[in-house]
Amino acid sequence: MILLMSMFCSGTLHAQRLVIWQKDGSKVSYNLDEQPKTTFTTDDLVITTATTTINYPLSKIQRYTYEGAQLSVRNVKEEGISISHDGDNIIVKGLPKGKSVTIHRVDGTQLLAKRSDGSARLTLSHSSLPAGVYVIKADEITYKFMKR
């Protein structure tokens, strides 16, 4: 089973805040009214809102969560790009030609990558991945998914 979750606020998700839990016991939260966008670099979790961008070293993060609502969804659609699940495959539709889809472990390590040829859909197999939480990046949109 796989669950896809948008990594930033969407009109269909009604969570109240994004919480970054750090290994030192501290936590930082962002109201989802600010529409925080979550992305990753090699070493950092990057939170971007309309007014600020903050980098958190991945080595110092314990976890991050959404509080206030359940966000598990079967299919995700943002900005014309949709991501869905079919068996052992993740299907991305609406990705412009030449743009990449990548799958990463939550520590930022890239596991899979595929570049769009501009066709109607792009398929990535996750059959070789063990159960766990992963991040998928399609163009400039980032999602988290869990494989059980």
MDAnalysis code that builds the backbone (N, CA, C; Angstrom):
import MDAnalysis as mda
import numpy as np

u = mda.Universe.empty(444, n_residues=148, atom_resindex=np.repeat(np.arange(148), 3), trajectory=True)
u.add_TopologyAttr("name", ["N", "CA", "C"] * 148)
u.add_TopologyAttr("resid", np.arange(1, 149))
u.add_TopologyAttr("resname", ["MET", "ILE", "LEU", "LEU", "MET", "SER", "MET", "PHE", "CYS", "SER", "GLY", "THR", "LEU", "HIS", "ALA", "GLN", "ARG", "LEU", "VAL", "ILE", "TRP", "GLN", "LYS", "ASP", "GLY", "SER", "LYS", "VAL", "SER", "TYR", "ASN", "LEU", "ASP", "GLU", "GLN", "PRO", "LYS", "THR", "THR", "PHE", "THR", "THR", "ASP", "ASP", "LEU", "VAL", "ILE", "THR", "THR", "ALA", "THR", "THR", "THR", "ILE", "ASN", "TYR", "PRO", "LEU", "SER", "LYS", "ILE", "GLN", "ARG", "TYR", "THR", "TYR", "GLU", "GLY", "ALA", "GLN", "LEU", "SER", "VAL", "ARG", "ASN", "VAL", "LYS", "GLU", "GLU", "GLY", "ILE", "SER", "ILE", "SER", "HIS", "ASP", "GLY", "ASP", "ASN", "ILE", "ILE", "VAL", "LYS", "GLY", "LEU", "PRO", "LYS", "GLY", "LYS", "SER", "VAL", "THR", "ILE", "HIS", "ARG", "VAL", "ASP", "GLY", "THR", "GLN", "LEU", "LEU", "ALA", "LYS", "ARG", "SER", "ASP", "GLY", "SER", "ALA", "ARG", "LEU", "THR", "LEU", "SER", "HIS", "SER", "SER", "LEU", "PRO", "ALA", "GLY", "VAL", "TYR", "VAL", "ILE", "LYS", "ALA", "ASP", "GLU", "ILE", "THR", "TYR", "LYS", "PHE", "MET", "LYS", "ARG"])
u.atoms.positions = np.array([
    [0.839, -1.166, 0.000],
    [0.000, 0.000, 0.000],
    [0.887, 1.233, 0.000],
    [0.479, 2.264, -0.708],
    [1.246, 3.499, -0.756],
    [0.312, 4.678, -0.522],
    [0.782, 5.649, 0.232],
    [0.008, 6.852, 0.499],
    [0.804, 8.042, -0.009],
    [0.161, 8.950, -0.718],
    [0.810, 10.163, -1.193],
    [0.287, 11.336, -0.397],
    [1.172, 12.260, -0.035],
    [0.756, 13.438, 0.710],
    [1.441, 14.656, 0.132],
    [0.685, 15.675, -0.157],
    [1.257, 16.930, -0.622],
    [2.104, 17.504, 0.497],
    [3.242, 18.074, 0.146],
    [4.139, 18.615, 1.148],
    [3.837, 20.073, 1.459],
    [2.848, 20.667, 0.806],
    [2.462, 22.017, 1.172],
    [0.959, 22.150, 1.075],
    [0.448, 23.230, 1.615],
    [-0.994, 23.404, 1.738],
    [-1.675, 23.452, 0.386],
    [-2.815, 22.854, 0.305],
    [-3.638, 22.828, -0.890],
    [-5.057, 23.125, -0.471],
    [-5.874, 23.557, -1.406],
    [-7.248, 23.893, -1.084],
    [-8.050, 22.734, -0.537],
    [-7.657, 21.503, -0.804],
    [-8.421, 20.358, -0.343],
    [-7.933, 19.821, 1.000],
    [-6.816, 20.323, 1.481],
    [-6.271, 19.847, 2.744],
    [-6.488, 20.927, 3.794],
    [-7.023, 20.555, 4.946],
    [-7.407, 21.542, 5.935],
    [-6.635, 21.401, 7.241],
    [-5.367, 21.069, 7.169],
    [-4.551, 20.991, 8.373],
    [-4.297, 22.402, 8.889],
    [-3.938, 22.515, 10.158],
    [-3.738, 23.825, 10.750],
    [-2.289, 24.296, 10.696],
    [-1.334, 23.350, 10.839],
    [0.058, 23.790, 10.827],
    [1.017, 22.653, 10.458],
    [2.180, 23.060, 9.977],
    [3.302, 22.177, 9.709],
    [4.250, 22.319, 10.883],
    [4.687, 21.194, 11.473],
    [5.572, 21.231, 12.645],
    [6.878, 20.530, 12.303],
    [7.994, 21.218, 12.538],
    [9.340, 20.654, 12.368],
    [9.831, 20.271, 13.756],
    [10.059, 18.970, 13.985],
    [10.528, 18.435, 15.274],
    [12.035, 18.218, 15.150],
    [12.812, 18.911, 15.973],
    [14.257, 18.795, 15.898],
    [14.778, 17.810, 16.934],
    [15.941, 17.233, 16.671],
    [16.513, 16.214, 17.551],
    [16.845, 16.750, 18.940],
    [17.050, 18.057, 19.077],
    [17.351, 18.632, 20.391],
    [16.100, 18.836, 21.240],
    [14.931, 18.410, 20.725],
    [13.685, 18.523, 21.467],
    [12.870, 19.759, 21.137],
    [13.458, 20.715, 20.433],
    [12.709, 21.919, 20.071],
    [11.831, 21.633, 18.858],
    [10.853, 22.499, 18.656],
    [10.004, 22.377, 17.476],
    [9.605, 23.758, 16.993],
    [9.380, 23.840, 15.678],
    [8.971, 25.072, 15.032],
    [7.723, 24.744, 14.235],
    [6.727, 25.636, 14.269],
    [5.518, 25.365, 13.491],
    [5.199, 26.528, 12.562],
    [4.526, 26.188, 11.455],
    [4.104, 27.152, 10.453],
    [2.607, 26.981, 10.245],
    [1.872, 28.080, 10.313],
    [0.451, 28.021, 9.996],
    [0.301, 27.726, 8.512],
    [-0.594, 26.825, 8.183],
    [-0.771, 26.480, 6.784],
    [-1.482, 27.581, 6.002],
    [-2.021, 28.573, 6.710],
    [-2.541, 29.748, 6.014],
    [-1.420, 30.472, 5.276],
    [-0.178, 30.302, 5.747],
    [0.992, 30.900, 5.108],
    [1.440, 30.110, 3.881],
    [0.816, 28.970, 3.621],
    [1.119, 28.071, 2.513],
    [2.615, 27.726, 2.432],
    [3.162, 27.126, 3.505],
    [4.581, 26.765, 3.469],
    [4.847, 25.688, 2.419],
    [5.870, 25.908, 1.626],
    [6.288, 24.924, 0.617],
    [7.524, 24.229, 1.160],
    [7.520, 22.898, 1.153],
    [8.606, 22.096, 1.691],
    [9.393, 21.491, 0.538],
    [10.691, 21.760, 0.489],
    [11.574, 21.169, -0.516],
    [12.837, 20.680, 0.192],
    [13.656, 19.944, -0.549],
    [14.885, 19.402, 0.006],
    [16.069, 19.767, -0.871],
    [17.208, 20.043, -0.237],
    [18.486, 20.099, -0.917],
    [19.234, 18.855, -0.469],
    [20.469, 18.730, -0.824],
    [21.239, 17.563, -0.406],
    [21.324, 17.456, 1.115],
    [21.465, 18.605, 1.794],
    [21.683, 18.598, 3.236],
    [20.578, 19.233, 4.061],
    [19.613, 19.897, 3.431],
    [18.650, 20.699, 4.178],
    [17.207, 20.414, 3.796],
    [16.321, 20.644, 4.771],
    [14.891, 20.778, 4.549],
    [14.664, 22.278, 4.420],
    [14.014, 22.709, 3.341],
    [13.812, 24.131, 3.087],
    [12.315, 24.427, 3.161],
    [11.945, 25.353, 4.046],
    [10.559, 25.793, 4.187],
    [10.479, 27.200, 3.612],
    [9.586, 27.394, 2.631],
    [9.417, 28.687, 1.991],
    [7.971, 29.134, 2.137],
    [7.774, 30.349, 2.634],
    [6.451, 30.969, 2.684],
    [6.524, 32.247, 1.842],
    [5.433, 32.985, 1.781],
    [5.418, 34.232, 1.020],
    [6.382, 35.258, 1.604],
    [6.705, 35.149, 2.890],
    [7.533, 36.159, 3.545],
    [8.926, 35.703, 3.950],
    [9.204, 34.401, 3.913],
    [10.502, 33.931, 4.397],
    [10.897, 32.587, 3.792],
    [12.193, 32.298, 3.813],
    [12.737, 30.984, 3.466],
    [13.706, 30.595, 4.575],
    [13.509, 29.394, 5.136],
    [14.372, 28.927, 6.226],
    [14.879, 27.528, 5.884],
    [16.183, 27.321, 6.079],
    [16.804, 26.017, 5.861],
    [17.039, 25.342, 7.204],
    [16.665, 24.057, 7.296],
    [16.919, 23.246, 8.479],
    [17.835, 22.101, 8.075],
    [19.005, 21.954, 8.719],
    [19.882, 20.819, 8.388],
    [19.163, 19.495, 8.650],
    [19.163, 18.598, 7.665],
    [18.504, 17.301, 7.814],
    [19.080, 16.507, 8.986],
    [20.360, 16.695, 9.256],
    [20.994, 15.962, 10.356],
    [20.427, 16.344, 11.722],
    [19.730, 17.481, 11.808],
    [19.184, 17.947, 13.087],
    [17.676, 17.746, 13.204],
    [17.048, 17.214, 12.144],
    [15.598, 17.046, 12.156],
    [15.235, 15.626, 12.561],
    [14.324, 15.506, 13.509],
    [13.814, 14.202, 13.907],
    [12.672, 13.786, 12.988],
    [11.719, 14.723, 12.759],
    [10.585, 14.455, 11.880],
    [9.861, 15.760, 11.620],
    [8.934, 15.739, 10.670],
    [8.018, 16.858, 10.520],
    [6.635, 16.289, 10.272],
    [5.637, 16.996, 10.805],
    [4.268, 16.505, 10.758],
    [3.315, 17.645, 10.422],
    [2.132, 17.261, 10.042],
    [1.037, 18.208, 9.874],
    [0.076, 17.953, 11.022],
    [-0.333, 18.999, 11.717],
    [-1.248, 18.853, 12.842],
    [-2.580, 19.509, 12.527],
    [-3.647, 18.871, 12.968],
    [-4.962, 19.469, 12.826],
    [-5.885, 18.722, 11.894],
    [-5.390, 17.811, 11.075],
    [-6.236, 17.041, 10.161],
    [-5.443, 15.860, 9.629],
    [-6.148, 14.885, 9.129],
    [-5.510, 13.737, 8.488],
    [-5.247, 14.104, 7.037],
    [-4.001, 13.881, 6.555],
    [-3.622, 14.315, 5.222],
    [-3.360, 13.168, 4.252],
    [-3.601, 11.940, 4.640],
    [-3.366, 10.823, 3.738],
    [-4.360, 10.882, 2.585],
    [-3.850, 10.790, 1.381],
    [-4.700, 10.837, 0.189],
    [-4.233, 9.763, -0.783],
    [-5.105, 9.344, -1.647],
    [-4.755, 8.338, -2.650],
    [-4.137, 8.980, -3.890],
    [-4.625, 10.139, -4.287],
    [-4.112, 10.833, -5.461],
    [-3.880, 12.292, -5.101],
    [-2.872, 12.899, -5.722],
    [-2.513, 14.265, -5.428],
    [-2.477, 15.042, -6.731],
    [-3.000, 16.279, -6.710],
    [-2.957, 17.125, -7.902],
    [-2.651, 18.550, -7.486],
    [-1.619, 19.121, -8.040],
    [-1.205, 20.498, -7.772],
    [-0.726, 21.121, -9.073],
    [-1.121, 22.342, -9.328],
    [-0.602, 23.140, -10.429],
    [-0.536, 22.377, -11.743],
    [-1.564, 21.614, -12.078],
    [-1.616, 20.909, -13.355],
    [-0.874, 19.587, -13.392],
    [-0.105, 19.280, -12.366],
    [0.612, 18.006, -12.289],
    [-0.152, 17.120, -11.323],
    [-0.435, 15.872, -11.748],
    [-1.112, 14.944, -10.844],
    [-0.232, 13.721, -10.631],
    [-0.308, 13.194, -9.427],
    [0.445, 11.988, -9.064],
    [-0.536, 10.992, -8.489],
    [-0.478, 9.764, -8.988],
    [-1.354, 8.716, -8.487],
    [-0.557, 7.425, -8.360],
    [-1.210, 6.426, -7.804],
    [-0.574, 5.139, -7.543],
    [-1.346, 4.051, -8.263],
    [-0.630, 3.127, -8.898],
    [-1.248, 1.987, -9.571],
    [-0.331, 0.783, -9.376],
    [-0.688, -0.097, -8.451],
    [0.146, -1.276, -8.186],
    [1.507, -0.865, -7.659],
    [2.572, -1.271, -8.351],
    [3.940, -0.929, -7.954],
    [4.449, 0.323, -8.652],
    [3.552, 1.120, -9.220],
    [3.963, 2.286, -9.990],
    [3.381, 3.579, -9.454],
    [4.171, 4.626, -9.569],
    [3.702, 5.981, -9.341],
    [3.565, 6.602, -10.724],
    [2.404, 7.199, -10.980],
    [2.112, 7.766, -12.294],
    [2.013, 9.275, -12.156],
    [2.790, 9.981, -12.976],
    [2.789, 11.436, -12.970],
    [2.231, 11.900, -14.312],
    [1.217, 12.758, -14.251],
    [0.615, 13.316, -15.460],
    [0.780, 14.829, -15.439],
    [0.927, 15.402, -16.629],
    [1.003, 16.853, -16.758],
    [2.383, 17.440, -16.541],
    [3.412, 16.629, -16.506],
    [4.774, 17.119, -16.306],
    [5.338, 17.608, -17.640],
    [5.794, 18.850, -17.715],
    [6.325, 19.371, -18.975],
    [7.541, 18.590, -19.458],
    [7.737, 18.581, -20.780],
    [8.870, 17.879, -21.403],
    [10.191, 18.390, -20.832],
    [11.078, 17.442, -20.510],
    [12.401, 17.768, -19.999],
    [12.479, 17.910, -18.490],
    [11.344, 17.957, -17.809],
    [11.344, 18.069, -16.349],
    [11.527, 16.688, -15.733],
    [12.138, 16.644, -14.560],
    [12.441, 15.370, -13.909],
    [11.482, 15.060, -12.775],
    [11.306, 13.754, -12.551],
    [10.646, 13.242, -11.358],
    [11.711, 12.446, -10.626],
    [11.882, 12.715, -9.335],
    [12.870, 11.994, -8.546],
    [12.221, 11.471, -7.269],
    [12.731, 10.361, -6.785],
    [12.299, 9.796, -5.507],
    [13.523, 9.752, -4.603],
    [13.343, 10.273, -3.361],
    [14.426, 10.367, -2.390],
    [14.015, 9.711, -1.082],
    [15.004, 9.244, -0.340],
    [14.760, 8.895, 1.055],
    [14.584, 10.210, 1.805],
    [14.020, 10.164, 3.004],
    [13.810, 11.397, 3.759],
    [15.118, 12.073, 4.166],
    [16.250, 11.370, 4.105],
    [17.540, 12.004, 4.387],
    [18.083, 12.755, 3.178],
    [17.337, 12.730, 2.057],
    [17.732, 13.467, 0.859],
    [18.428, 12.637, -0.201],
    [18.776, 11.390, 0.084],
    [19.456, 10.543, -0.889],
    [18.518, 10.194, -2.045],
    [18.946, 10.506, -3.270],
    [18.123, 10.204, -4.449],
    [18.201, 8.722, -4.769],
    [17.027, 8.099, -4.977],
    [16.952, 6.673, -5.261],
    [16.564, 6.382, -6.696],
    [15.626, 7.150, -7.236],
    [15.134, 6.951, -8.600],
    [14.980, 8.300, -9.287],
    [15.153, 8.315, -10.604],
    [14.940, 9.546, -11.369],
    [14.497, 9.188, -12.775],
    [13.638, 10.029, -13.328],
    [13.179, 9.841, -14.697],
    [12.815, 11.209, -15.255],
    [13.148, 11.449, -16.529],
    [12.881, 12.726, -17.174],
    [11.698, 12.578, -18.115],
    [10.828, 13.562, -18.103],
    [9.623, 13.534, -18.941],
    [9.977, 13.750, -20.411],
    [9.339, 12.963, -21.269],
    [9.500, 13.165, -22.717],
    [8.330, 13.978, -23.279],
    [7.483, 14.494, -22.387],
    [6.349, 15.314, -22.798],
    [5.102, 14.522, -23.127],
    [5.155, 13.183, -22.976],
    [3.968, 12.373, -23.243],
    [2.952, 12.566, -22.121],
    [1.811, 11.976, -22.280],
    [0.696, 12.194, -21.343],
    [1.011, 11.738, -19.928],
    [1.841, 10.703, -19.763],
    [2.122, 10.207, -18.415],
    [3.531, 9.649, -18.318],
    [4.054, 9.726, -17.112],
    [5.370, 9.202, -16.799],
    [5.187, 8.211, -15.660],
    [5.793, 7.037, -15.762],
    [5.607, 5.985, -14.761],
    [6.936, 5.650, -14.104],
    [6.930, 5.618, -12.772],
    [8.093, 5.190, -11.988],
    [7.693, 3.984, -11.159],
    [8.457, 2.921, -11.234],
    [8.191, 1.739, -10.425],
    [8.871, 1.893, -9.070],
    [8.113, 1.629, -8.002],
    [8.694, 1.663, -6.655],
    [8.815, 0.247, -6.091],
    [8.728, -0.755, -6.952],
    [8.758, -2.143, -6.489],
    [10.068, -2.509, -5.802],
    [11.175, -1.851, -6.169],
    [12.468, -2.181, -5.564],
    [12.698, -1.481, -4.232],
    [11.815, -0.567, -3.855],
    [11.987, 0.166, -2.605],
    [11.383, -0.608, -1.436],
    [12.083, -0.650, -0.299],
    [11.501, -1.297, 0.888],
    [10.419, -0.401, 1.494],
    [9.643, -0.945, 2.410],
    [8.635, -0.144, 3.117],
    [9.328, 1.033, 3.783],
    [8.671, 2.182, 3.757],
    [9.244, 3.368, 4.381],
    [8.607, 4.632, 3.860],
    [9.154, 5.752, 4.282],
    [8.678, 7.064, 3.855],
    [9.669, 7.630, 2.847],
    [9.161, 8.182, 1.776],
    [9.969, 8.718, 0.692],
    [9.445, 10.079, 0.269],
    [10.268, 10.797, -0.464],
    [9.884, 12.096, -1.012],
    [9.966, 12.002, -2.523],
    [8.929, 12.471, -3.189],
    [8.923, 12.516, -4.646],
    [8.871, 13.973, -5.061],
    [9.720, 14.339, -5.996],
    [9.741, 15.706, -6.504],
    [9.413, 15.642, -7.984],
    [8.365, 16.369, -8.379],
    [7.941, 16.456, -9.773],
    [7.977, 17.930, -10.153],
    [8.944, 18.311, -10.979],
    [9.167, 19.699, -11.343],
    [9.492, 20.457, -10.057],
    [8.771, 21.487, -9.705],
    [9.035, 22.249, -8.483],
    [8.094, 21.868, -7.348],
    [7.361, 20.781, -7.478],
    [6.388, 20.361, -6.476],
    [6.936, 19.136, -5.751],
    [6.831, 19.142, -4.429],
    [7.381, 18.075, -3.608],
    [6.262, 17.383, -2.829],
    [6.305, 16.044, -2.784],
    [5.320, 15.239, -2.072],
    [6.043, 14.223, -1.212],
    [5.371, 13.788, -0.180],
    [5.895, 12.710, 0.654],
    [4.985, 11.508, 0.400],
    [5.559, 10.299, 0.343],
    [4.718, 9.104, 0.248],
    [5.254, 8.016, 1.150],
    [4.337, 7.154, 1.569],
    [4.687, 6.058, 2.446],
    [4.366, 4.753, 1.757],
    [5.327, 3.868, 1.702],
    [5.114, 2.535, 1.162],
    [5.056, 1.580, 2.340],
    [3.979, 0.793, 2.380],
    [3.810, -0.166, 3.480],
    [4.096, -1.559, 3.018],
])
